[in-house]
Amino acid sequence: MWCLGLGGSKFHDASACLFHDNQLVFFVEEERLSRIRHAIGQLPFLSVLSCLDFAGITLKDIDIITFSWNPYYPNEIYELSFDDPAILKIFPETVYGLCKARIFVIDHQLSHASSAFRTSGFKKAIVISADGSGDGKSLAVYRGENNQLIPLKTYDSTQSLGWFFQRITSYLGLGNWQHAGKTMALAALGEPCFNFDFFSIDHDGFHFNYEGIKPVKETENLSVKMLQSFYRKHKSILYGKFKEIGVLQCDNQIKIDRMTGNRIYRHPTHKMCNLAASAQLLIEKALLSVVKKYTAEQEMDSVCIAGGVAMNCKAIGELSKNVDNVKQIYVPPFAGDMGGAIGSVLEVLSSNGLKGSFELRHAFWGHGFEDEEIQSYLKHLGISSQYIDNPSDCAAEIIGKGKIIGWYQGRMEIGPRALGNRSILAKADEKAIADYINIEIKNRETWRPFSPSTLESFLHEAWHLPEFASEYMTTALQGKDNLKNLEGIRHFDNTSRVQKVNPEYSERFAALIERIGQIATNPVVLNTSLNLRNMPVVCKPAEAVQVFFSTPIDALIIGRNLLLKDKIFR
């Protein structure tokens, strides 16, 4: 049986995944193919084609198609016909012909929750979905047990943590919802000294009380127009509140030099940093309150979290420190809307009495290219490369000399993090190298941190609570004294978003890190995504080569092929 899952929403982060006989086969985000970051305004058209192409099948072979959003919200829909207009936008009859598949619509928050719980490997857990808004809700709590998700609590869109953090980000001049990670990073430079009088912790978890916006009951059943009206008023009210506490709205923090075209970043003010820190603390308090309440009530020691808010790795790190009864926290690598593709399939399988869960052991489910394909492509372009027997040792030797490399191996990661197959790598112990990557390669603010990738055996030497470290870079851990020797990956608050590398599924990357430990004392590398500014992570070899030529990285190791800047053309 073939199942095709569609992720994203009506607006961003479209994706598609393919299951065969209840096993995940392939997953890809639309942005990796369209090369438009977050696939803004796009449906999963290219990603569907890639799924079918990977398996060598056609749409006629598909038995089940799942949506992870309701295209007809607020009307409740569970199943659609193939001639439905919402379906034909993605599967035009002129391209695919007729389809025999049953087409199911799964609630957006339930899709998030399913993507987390049913890939965690946990037998039971408190499961939380938290994002901006999806199908009228912004947060939902479930009891996960026996492969079932039992709803415990929902928060409507007026209580959105994601929208609140988005307002902070835009007010600070850092960008829109896509740039929420900047606010999280900036928070480490400030003190949480501002009190938001419209927010409180209560017996249900938390509550936003926005004066000036008429409270609405059953918000999740409002029309789209009514939600849009609230969204606009929400911005006006919050901007007024931020001004009241003494922080003026900031202009765009990026200026372009008219002579050179270079980006010039303003240094953030103390008030900007303090506002970011205060907002970050609010997010942490809200999640902490919800987790404490429901783990205690339901007598659970495991937690699964998905949705855009779950990508706040600092908040996830605070949960690991401050909830004594919680022993495990799982955030999937596809915590954002793209993960709904997997979650919706698993929900449909489970609700139909089929095996709708599996333990996700790695994140490498995207496109991959053989060495012969890569060599043929490089030869076609007339690019000189050196074939190397041991890419890991070669990369480690180059990095050990203080150089920066592009590292392109195996199948592409799923989700927004570079996890060792589409990465830019460098030494982790030099702040100067991190600054150089920020300014010259990533072309971004110098206060933004980089993540370390390391082996499980080293975790306890540099970080507290190493048992909460993730293979998917989802948790920021507090550093020990030894972290001071790793200035390239240590943030201002002495935390790092650590990746624990598993040699079983990342053999070459793990070998590279082990070799670095022999060369540079600590088995740790600075790891950031292989991409150009405002572009998605690379998918195909051509895009990796583009990054190599467009940035001052010193070398590109693509499969077993080594490209060096001083020996490029034949």
LUMZA-713393 format. One record per residue (C-alpha): residue in one letter; x, y, z. Coordinates in steps of 0.1 Angstrom, whole numbers, padded with zeros to 4 digits. Layout:
<selums>
 rest     x     y     z
    A     X     Y     Z
...
</selums>
This chain:
<selums>
 rest     x     y     z
    M  0000  0000  0000
    W  0013  0034 -0010
    C  0005  0065  0011
    L  0013  0101  0001
    G  0013  0127  0028
    L  0011  0165  0021
    G  0025  0189  0046
    G  0026  0227  0051
    S -0005  0249  0051
    K -0022  0273  0027
    F  0007  0297  0030
    H  0042  0281  0037
    D  0064  0251  0042
    A  0048  0227  0018
    S  0062  0192  0017
    A  0054  0157  0007
    C  0063  0122  0020
    L  0058  0087  0007
    F  0051  0056  0028
    H  0051  0020  0014
    D  0035 -0007  0036
    N  0035  0016  0066
    Q  0073  0024  0062
    L  0086  0059  0054
    V  0104  0058  0020
    F  0110  0095  0010
    F  0104  0130  0022
    V  0112  0164  0007
    E  0102  0200  0013
    E  0090  0221 -0016
    E  0115  0248 -0009
    R  0144  0225 -0016
    L  0131  0221 -0052
    S  0115  0255 -0059
    R  0145  0272 -0043
    I  0121  0297 -0026
    R  0127  0297  0012
    H  0098  0283  0031
    A  0080  0278 -0002
    I  0059  0309  0005
    G  0025  0307 -0013
    Q  0034  0273 -0028
    L  0016  0240 -0027
    P  0035  0207 -0027
    F  0035  0202 -0064
    L  0073  0195 -0071
    S  0076  0175 -0039
    V  0048  0152 -0049
    L  0065  0147 -0083
    S  0098  0139 -0065
    C  0081  0113 -0043
    L  0066  0095 -0073
    D  0098  0097 -0092
    F  0119  0083 -0063
    A  0097  0052 -0060
    G  0092  0048 -0098
    I  0054  0049 -0095
    T  0026  0071 -0107
    L -0003  0087 -0089
    K -0025  0058 -0100
    D -0005  0035 -0077
    I -0013  0057 -0046
    D -0039  0042 -0022
    I -0041  0070  0004
    I -0035  0108  0002
    T -0035  0129  0034
    F -0038  0166  0039
    S -0023  0181  0071
    W -0044  0212  0069
    N -0081  0218  0062
    P -0085  0236  0029
    Y -0121  0244  0038
    Y -0116  0256  0073
    P -0138  0264  0093
    N -0160  0238  0078
    E -0152  0203  0091
    I -0140  0180  0064
    Y -0125  0146  0068
    E -0125  0132  0032
    L -0123  0147 -0002
    S -0130  0135 -0037
    F -0103  0136 -0065
    D -0123  0162 -0085
    D -0124  0186 -0056
    P -0109  0220 -0065
    A -0085  0219 -0036
    I -0071  0186 -0049
    L -0070  0197 -0086
    K -0047  0226 -0076
    I -0020  0200 -0066
    F -0030  0171 -0089
    P -0042  0187 -0121
    E -0060  0161 -0142
    T -0040  0171 -0173
    V -0009  0160 -0155
    Y -0020  0130 -0135
    G -0052  0117 -0150
    L -0077  0100 -0127
    C -0067  0088 -0092
    K -0082  0059 -0072
    A -0068  0071 -0038
    R -0089  0079 -0008
    I -0081  0115  0003
    F -0082  0124  0040
    V -0080  0157  0057
    I -0064  0157  0092
    D -0066  0186  0116
    H -0034  0208  0115
    Q -0026  0205  0152
    L -0034  0168  0153
    S -0010  0163  0123
    H  0018  0181  0143
    A  0011  0160  0174
    S  0010  0128  0154
    S  0043  0136  0137
    A  0060  0139  0171
    F  0044  0111  0192
    R  0043  0085  0164
    T  0079  0089  0155
    S  0093  0092  0190
    G  0094  0055  0199
    F  0077  0064  0233
    K  0049  0041  0245
    K  0031  0070  0262
    A  0037  0107  0265
    I  0022  0141  0269
    V  0021  0155  0234
    I  0020  0192  0226
    S  0015  0210  0193
    A  0023  0247  0194
    D  0026  0271  0165
    G  0012  0304  0152
    S -0022  0291  0141
    G -0035  0261  0123
    D -0072  0253  0116
    G -0082  0279  0142
    K -0060  0266  0170
    S -0026  0277  0182
    L -0018  0250  0208
    A -0032  0216  0216
    V -0023  0190  0244
    Y -0029  0153  0240
    R -0023  0122  0260
    G -0004  0097  0237
    E -0008  0061  0246
    N -0013  0028  0228
    N -0007  0046  0195
    Q -0037  0068  0202
    L -0039  0106  0208
    I -0065  0117  0233
    P -0072  0155  0233
    L -0068  0171  0267
    K -0068  0209  0260
    T -0068  0233  0231
    Y -0059  0270  0229
    D -0075  0290  0202
    S -0057  0315  0179
    T -0062  0344  0204
    Q -0037  0326  0227
    S -0010  0321  0201
    L  0026  0319  0214
    G  0038  0319  0178
    W  0020  0351  0169
    F  0033  0368  0201
    F  0069  0359  0193
    Q  0063  0370  0157
    R  0052  0404  0168
    I  0083  0408  0189
    T  0105  0398  0160
    S  0090  0423  0136
    Y  0088  0451  0162
    L  0125  0447  0168
    G  0132  0451  0131
    L  0146  0416  0127
    G  0121  0403  0101
    N  0089  0384  0101
    W  0079  0349  0115
    Q  0106  0333  0094
    H  0132  0352  0115
    A  0120  0342  0150
    G  0153  0324  0156
    K  0170  0358  0156
    T  0149  0369  0185
    M  0157  0338  0204
    A  0194  0344  0197
    L  0192  0381  0207
    A  0176  0372  0240
    A  0209  0359  0253
    L  0223  0394  0251
    G  0196  0409  0273
    E  0179  0407  0307
    P  0142  0397  0310
    C  0133  0429  0328
    F  0100  0438  0310
    N  0067  0427  0324
    F  0039  0419  0300
    D  0008  0427  0320
    F -0015  0411  0294
    F  0001  0376  0300
    S -0004  0354  0330
    I  0002  0319  0342
    D -0030  0302  0354
    H -0044  0268  0364
    D -0049  0259  0327
    G -0013  0268  0317
    F -0013  0304  0305
    H -0035  0331  0292
    F -0032  0363  0270
    N -0057  0390  0278
    Y -0056  0416  0251
    E -0076  0447  0260
    G -0092  0464  0230
    I -0098  0431  0212
    K -0133  0418  0220
    P -0129  0383  0235
    V -0143  0357  0212
    K -0155  0323  0223
    E -0150  0292  0201
    T -0124  0311  0181
    E -0114  0279  0163
    N -0147  0280  0145
    L -0144  0316  0132
    S -0143  0324  0095
    V -0109  0331  0079
    K -0119  0367  0076
    M -0126  0370  0113
    L -0093  0354  0122
    Q -0075  0378  0098
    S -0093  0407  0115
    F -0081  0395  0149
    Y -0046  0391  0135
    R -0044  0427  0124
    K -0058  0440  0157
    H -0034  0418  0176
    K -0005  0435  0159
    S -0018  0470  0168
    I -0025  0461  0204
    L  0009  0445  0210
    Y  0029  0472  0193
    G  0011  0497  0216
    K  0020  0475  0246
    F  0057  0474  0237
    K  0057  0511  0233
    E  0041  0516  0267
    I  0069  0496  0284
    G  0095  0520  0269
    V  0108  0503  0238
    L  0103  0522  0206
    Q  0096  0503  0174
    C  0129  0496  0156
    D  0136  0502  0119
    N  0150  0474  0098
    Q  0183  0464  0114
    I  0198  0458  0080
    K  0211  0485  0056
    I  0226  0481  0022
    D  0257  0500  0012
    R  0247  0517 -0020
    M  0283  0517 -0033
    T  0293  0480 -0026
    G  0259  0463 -0021
    N  0272  0449  0012
    R  0248  0444  0041
    I  0254  0466  0071
    Y  0240  0454  0105
    R  0232  0478  0132
    H  0243  0467  0167
    P  0211  0460  0188
    T  0204  0484  0217
    H  0201  0472  0253
    K  0164  0478  0252
    M  0161  0456  0221
    C  0180  0428  0238
    N  0159  0431  0270
    L  0127  0430  0250
    A  0138  0399  0232
    A  0149  0383  0266
    S  0116  0391  0282
    A  0097  0376  0252
    Q  0119  0345  0253
    L  0112  0341  0291
    L  0074  0344  0284
    I  0076  0315  0259
    E  0096  0294  0284
    K  0072  0301  0312
    A  0041  0292  0291
    L  0055  0259  0279
    L  0068  0251  0313
    S  0034  0257  0329
    V  0017  0235  0303
    V  0042  0207  0306
    K  0042  0207  0344
    K  0004  0207  0346
    Y -0003  0178  0322
    T  0027  0156  0330
    A  0016  0157  0367
    E -0021  0152  0360
    Q -0015  0124  0336
    E  0014  0109  0355
    M  0037  0110  0325
    D  0075  0113  0324
    S  0079  0117  0286
    V  0070  0147  0264
    C  0067  0151  0226
    I  0065  0186  0211
    A  0060  0198  0175
    G  0049  0229  0157
    G  0068  0261  0150
    V  0071  0270  0187
    A  0089  0237  0193
    M  0118  0249  0172
    N  0127  0273  0200
    C  0156  0252  0212
    K  0163  0274  0242
    A  0128  0269  0255
    I  0131  0231  0250
    G  0164  0233  0269
    E  0147  0251  0298
    L  0121  0223  0299
    S  0148  0197  0303
    K  0163  0216  0333
    N  0131  0226  0351
    V  0106  0197  0350
    D  0119  0172  0375
    N  0096  0144  0366
    V  0103  0145  0329
    K  0129  0120  0318
    Q  0126  0123  0280
    I  0117  0152  0256
    Y  0114  0145  0219
    V  0111  0171  0192
    P  0112  0157  0156
    P  0135  0172  0130
    F  0105  0183  0110
    A  0088  0202  0139
    G  0074  0229  0116
    D  0045  0227  0092
    M  0065  0205  0068
    G  0062  0176  0093
    G  0025  0175  0089
    A  0030  0153  0059
    I  0043  0125  0080
    G  0019  0132  0109
    S -0012  0131  0088
    V -0003  0098  0072
    L  0004  0082  0106
    E -0029  0095  0120
    V -0048  0080  0091
    L -0030  0047  0094
    S -0036  0045  0131
    S -0073  0055  0129
    N -0078  0027  0103
    G -0063  0000  0126
    L -0030 -0001  0107
    K  0005  0003  0121
    G  0008  0041  0123
    S  0040  0046  0142
    F  0077  0040  0139
    E  0108  0052  0158
    L  0126  0078  0137
    R  0163  0069  0139
    H  0177  0094  0115
    A  0167  0124  0093
    F  0182  0114  0060
    W  0151  0107  0038
    G  0156  0132  0009
    H  0174  0132 -0024
    G  0208  0115 -0027
    F  0233  0113 -0056
    E  0259  0086 -0064
    D  0296  0095 -0069
    E  0294  0086 -0106
    E  0266  0112 -0111
    I  0285  0139 -0093
    Q  0317  0132 -0112
    S  0298  0133 -0145
    Y  0283  0166 -0136
    L  0316  0182 -0126
    K  0333  0169 -0157
    H  0305  0183 -0178
    L  0312  0218 -0163
    G  0349  0214 -0168
    I  0355  0216 -0130
    S  0386  0198 -0117
    S  0381  0176 -0087
    Q  0402  0151 -0069
    Y  0388  0117 -0061
    I  0395  0108 -0024
    D  0394  0074 -0007
    N  0387  0088  0028
    P  0365  0119  0027
    S  0363  0121  0065
    D  0400  0122  0071
    C  0405  0146  0042
    A  0379  0170  0056
    A  0393  0168  0091
    E  0428  0176  0079
    I  0415  0207  0061
    I  0394  0219  0090
    G  0422  0213  0114
    K  0443  0239  0095
    G  0416  0265  0102
    K  0399  0262  0069
    I  0362  0261  0061
    I  0346  0234  0040
    G  0314  0225  0023
    W  0303  0190  0032
    Y  0278  0172  0009
    Q  0271  0136  0015
    G  0244  0109  0011
    R  0207  0116  0013
    M  0194  0151  0022
    E  0182  0158  0057
    I  0146  0166  0064
    G  0137  0196  0084
    P  0154  0230  0086
    R  0187  0219  0103
    A  0219  0208  0086
    L  0227  0175  0103
    G  0259  0165  0086
    N  0249  0158  0050
    R  0244  0193  0037
    S  0267  0214  0059
    I  0294  0240  0061
    L  0320  0228  0087
    A  0348  0245  0106
    K  0368  0244  0138
    A  0346  0249  0169
    D  0373  0265  0191
    E  0379  0298  0175
    K  0355  0328  0178
    A  0373  0345  0149
    I  0363  0317  0125
    A  0327  0319  0136
    D  0326  0356  0131
    Y  0342  0352  0096
    I  0315  0326  0086
    N  0287  0350  0099
    I  0300  0380  0081
    E  0316  0367  0049
    I  0298  0334  0042
    K  0264  0335  0058
    N  0262  0373  0055
    R  0244  0378  0088
    E  0246  0393  0122
    T  0277  0385  0143
    W  0257  0378  0174
    R  0239  0348  0158
    P  0253  0315  0171
    F  0264  0283  0154
    S  0257  0247  0165
    P  0282  0221  0175
    S  0282  0185  0162
    T  0298  0160  0184
    L  0299  0124  0195
    E  0278  0110  0224
    S  0310  0101  0243
    F  0321  0138  0245
    L  0287  0153  0255
    H  0292  0150  0293
    E  0326  0168  0292
    A  0312  0200  0278
    W  0274  0202  0286
    H  0251  0196  0315
    L  0222  0171  0311
    P  0238  0154  0281
    E  0209  0128  0281
    F  0187  0155  0266
    A  0210  0161  0236
    S  0193  0154  0203
    E  0205  0140  0169
    Y  0183  0167  0154
    M  0197  0199  0171
    T  0164  0206  0189
    T  0177  0214  0224
    A  0200  0241  0237
    L  0221  0227  0266
    Q  0239  0246  0292
    G  0277  0244  0290
    K  0302  0234  0315
    D  0336  0251  0321
    N  0351  0231  0292
    L  0328  0249  0268
    K  0350  0280  0272
    N  0375  0261  0250
    L  0349  0260  0222
    E  0343  0297  0216
    G  0331  0292  0181
    I  0299  0274  0192
    R  0293  0289  0226
    H  0265  0314  0227
    F  0265  0345  0250
    D  0244  0327  0276
    N  0269  0297  0276
    T  0245  0274  0258
    S  0248  0254  0225
    R  0222  0238  0203
    V  0241  0205  0203
    Q  0238  0177  0177
    K  0246  0142  0190
    V  0259  0124  0159
    N  0251  0087  0156
    P  0278  0067  0137
    E  0253  0041  0127
    Y  0235  0065  0104
    S  0262  0092  0098
    E  0293  0071  0094
    R  0314  0095  0075
    F  0304  0125  0096
    A  0311  0107  0128
    A  0345  0096  0115
    L  0353  0132  0106
    I  0344  0144  0141
    E  0365  0116  0157
    R  0395  0125  0135
    I  0390  0162  0145
    G  0393  0151  0181
    Q  0427  0136  0174
    I  0439  0168  0156
    A  0423  0195  0176
    T  0418  0180  0211
    N  0380  0181  0212
    P  0358  0160  0189
    V  0335  0189  0179
    V  0329  0208  0147
    L  0310  0240  0140
    N  0281  0230  0118
    T  0259  0253  0098
    S  0237  0248  0067
    L  0252  0246  0032
    N  0233  0274  0015
    L  0234  0310  0004
    R  0217  0338  0024
    N  0179  0337  0021
    M  0181  0305  0002
    P  0170  0270  0013
    V  0196  0243  0022
    V  0211  0228 -0010
    C  0195  0198 -0025
    K  0214  0189 -0057
    P  0251  0189 -0064
    A  0247  0219 -0087
    E  0235  0240 -0057
    A  0264  0229 -0036
    V  0288  0239 -0063
    Q  0270  0273 -0066
    V  0277  0279 -0028
    F  0313  0269 -0033
    F  0318  0295 -0061
    S  0297  0322 -0044
    T  0313  0322 -0010
    P  0349  0322  0004
    I  0347  0286  0017
    D  0380  0269  0011
    A  0370  0235 -0001
    L  0340  0214 -0011
    I  0338  0177 -0004
    I  0309  0163 -0024
    G  0307  0125 -0020
    R  0343  0114 -0026
    N  0351  0144 -0048
    L  0373  0172 -0034
    L  0372  0207 -0049
    L  0398  0233 -0039
    K  0397  0269 -0047
    D  0433  0269 -0060
    K  0425  0241 -0084
    I  0391  0246 -0100
    F  0391  0245 -0137
    R  0407  0219 -0160
</selums>
